[in-house]
Amino acid sequence: MTPSNESELTQTVLQSLEGTRDARFLQLMQSLITHLHAFIREVDLKPDEWMQGIEFLTATGQTCTDKRQEFILLSDTLGASMMVVILDQLRAAAGKRGRAEASEATQATELSEATQATELSEATHATVQGPFYWEGAPDLPLGADVAQGARGEPTFYSGRVTDTHGQPLQGALLDIWSGDGEGVYDMQLEGAAMQARGRVRTDHEGRYWFWSIRPSFYPIPVDGPVGRMLEAMGRHPNRPGHIHMMVSAPGHVPVTTHLFVAGSPYIESDAVFGVRPRLVVDFESHPPGRAPDGRPLETPYWSAHYDFRLEPRHA
């Protein structure tokens, strides 16, 4: 029977979930329906606005390809991706398996404790993955040029990977990618091969070093529905210069993160809300000469140093 008012409708839809077997799926759908209906009531959504929303989501899906994920871009620009990243890292720091079984009071306590744990352990902060990750980057030796021909100013990256107690992690994997010196990713170029991507492993002392380019700020794609949404919001589409890294080691919680160029434009207003203070790194300029790894350079270059800390995986 059709409900007689909007409150009864919400309850009727929620009751339709009674046959749901998966407890977590049930929790997600109950919350989604409750908040979705509340949003519609709060803004007094009109039929034409509802249709505009449907058309926007349809266009978002149609814009996705094997090399472009417009839904991730949408999630990023609304801060949803970063919210998921932060909560996930807080759970990992506290050694929790999830929040689904906890009460609201317990959840709040756990996240508060997790925040303190993250600060004390100094595990490297995570941030958004972004839409330009490409699986299958080549495995390269330490000291290799990850740029692989990408245009830009040469930059020497180095540091260590340790656990949160400072113990070096031998063989830790760094999966690296970035745009070129003008902020363009290989995936954005028709038929382009992989560039500015590669994977290296740390030595027995947990050290890593490689060459790439100094990343530039750049706009996220604005030729799709997300770009039109940002324009309607009066927001710019730019991200500060950064290089992406996924860092992992057996027995430890992996981290997906960026190293941001200190002083880069838009460092205070990242379009995807991904900047975290501990990830902002000084890039030091150098004149032509012998680089830290002994390589002679006839042009100026940059260097950046960063030590990653991984949280041990809790049983």
Helices and strands as residue ranges (DSSP letters): H 6-15, H 23-43, H 47-63, H 70-77, H 80-94, H 104-121, E 154-163, E 173-177, G 186-188, E 197-201, E 207-213, E 218-219, H 225-233, E 238-239, E 242-248, E 255-261, G 277-279, E 280-281, E 284-286, E 289-290, E 296-297, E 301-305, E 308-310
